[in-house]
Amino acid sequence: NNISEDFESFKNEVKSQISNNITITIDQHSPLANSIKRTYISDKTVYLSSGNYAVMDLKQIAGSDIYTGKSYTAEELNNKTINFEYYNENGEDVFFKGQYDENGYWYGNCIINRYKDEKLTMIMDAVYDSGELISYKQVFPYTTTFGNDVWVVSNREVLENDVRSGETFMYFRKGDYIKSFDNESVENINIINTEEFLLSIDRQIEGYYNGYTSEGKFNDDSKDA
């Protein structure tokens, strides 16, 4: 009886801990899965989709809790953090962590981590307000025209007319960032933001830019860049 009581106590504790941070499994072909994929097909679609549509019909089933198996509608999961893993057209493992509001629009901090052959290829660390992309931080590996391997780390606000303003740092890349978890057991804590990534590298600066960008390129003629 003691073992049974301890187990029930443990289950209740787990349920309590995840009540506002539910980890759910999502069918790859569900409306919610399609919305996440549609938003994050590429870096460009993250910007183009901003504010254009709601995530999904909130009355539809979104997924089920990995701990209890309970099914949830999208409406029941609004304002709660969800996880979702999928594969993109480049053969990358993509891990999403984010939430949507009571109207079905992305809101707050939504993050993707992309890996290819276990190596990190992108962090998109975005902030939304009612579906509008407000700001973002981004990380990806890059080789400069001088042949230097770097990590590009940007921090930008979204302005009008596809223009973003902010900073881009390039740090010497002395190795790859390797995925440290199994796909089958991914949890919220495994999906990292920009600050967590920066703590893992030696931040020796190779280059720096402060100014405007558009269409993914530096674009600043203000003479202040």
DAPE-V715269 format. One record per pair of residues at least 6 apart in sequence whose C-alpha atoms are under 6 Angstrom apart, sorted by sequence separation. I is the first residue (numbers start at 0). J is the second residue. D is the distance in Angstrom with one decimal. If there is no record, write none. Layout:
# DAPE-V715269
{{I;J;D} {I;J;D}}
This chain:
# DAPE-V715269
{{38;44;5.7} {39;45;5.6} {63;69;5.2} {86;92;4.9} {99;105;4.1} {100;106;6.0} {113;119;5.9} {114;120;5.3} {127;133;5.4} {142;148;4.4} {157;163;4.6} {212;218;4.7} {38;45;5.3} {63;70;4.1} {86;93;5.8} {99;106;5.1} {113;120;5.4} {126;133;5.7} {141;148;5.9} {142;149;6.0} {156;163;5.5} {211;218;5.4} {62;70;5.7} {63;71;5.9} {85;93;5.3} {113;121;5.0} {126;134;5.4} {141;149;5.4} {155;163;5.9} {156;164;5.3} {211;219;5.0} {62;71;5.7} {84;93;5.6} {112;121;5.8} {126;135;5.9} {140;149;5.9} {155;164;5.2} {210;219;5.9} {61;71;5.9} {84;94;4.6} {112;122;4.7} {125;135;4.1} {140;150;4.6} {155;165;4.4} {60;71;5.7} {61;72;5.1} {83;94;5.8} {111;122;5.7} {124;135;5.4} {139;150;5.7} {154;165;5.7} {60;72;4.0} {61;73;5.0} {83;95;5.1} {97;109;4.1} {111;123;5.2} {124;136;4.9} {139;151;5.4} {154;166;5.4} {59;72;5.3} {82;95;5.6} {96;109;5.7} {110;123;5.5} {124;137;6.0} {138;151;5.5} {153;166;5.6} {58;72;5.7} {82;96;4.8} {96;110;5.2} {110;124;4.6} {123;137;4.8} {138;152;4.6} {153;167;4.2} {210;224;4.7} {81;96;5.6} {95;110;5.8} {122;137;5.4} {137;152;5.6} {152;167;5.7} {209;224;5.3} {57;73;4.5} {81;97;5.6} {95;111;4.5} {109;125;5.3} {122;138;4.9} {137;153;5.2} {152;168;5.2} {57;74;4.6} {80;97;5.2} {94;111;5.4} {108;125;5.6} {121;138;5.5} {136;153;5.4} {151;168;5.9} {80;98;5.0} {94;112;5.2} {108;126;4.5} {121;139;4.6} {136;154;4.4} {151;169;4.6} {79;98;5.7} {93;112;5.8} {107;126;5.1} {120;139;5.5} {150;169;5.5} {34;54;5.7} {78;98;5.7} {93;113;4.6} {107;127;5.0} {135;155;5.5} {149;169;5.8} {150;170;5.2} {78;99;5.7} {92;113;5.6} {106;127;4.4} {134;155;5.6} {149;170;5.2} {77;99;5.4} {78;100;5.4} {92;114;5.1} {105;127;6.0} {106;128;4.8} {134;156;4.2} {149;171;4.4} {150;172;5.6} {77;100;5.3} {91;114;5.4} {106;129;5.5} {134;157;5.4} {149;172;4.3} {77;101;5.6} {91;115;4.7} {106;130;6.0} {133;157;5.5} {148;172;5.2} {104;129;5.3} {105;130;4.6} {104;130;4.6} {170;202;5.7} {171;203;5.8} {170;203;5.3} {170;204;4.5} {171;205;5.7} {169;204;5.8} {170;205;5.2} {169;205;5.3} {25;62;4.5} {169;206;4.9} {24;62;5.4} {23;62;5.9} {24;63;5.4} {168;207;4.6} {23;63;5.1} {167;207;5.7} {23;64;4.3} {167;208;5.1} {22;64;6.0} {23;65;5.4} {166;208;5.7} {166;209;4.4} {165;209;5.7} {165;210;5.6} {164;210;5.6} {164;211;4.5} {163;211;5.5} {54;103;5.0} {163;212;5.2} {53;103;4.9} {54;104;5.5} {162;212;5.8} {53;104;4.7} {162;213;4.8} {161;213;5.9} {119;176;5.4} {118;176;5.7} {20;79;5.5} {22;81;5.7} {118;177;4.8} {19;79;5.5} {20;80;5.0} {22;82;5.9} {117;177;5.7} {117;178;5.3} {50;130;4.2} {49;130;5.7} {50;131;4.4} {49;131;4.8} {49;132;5.4}}
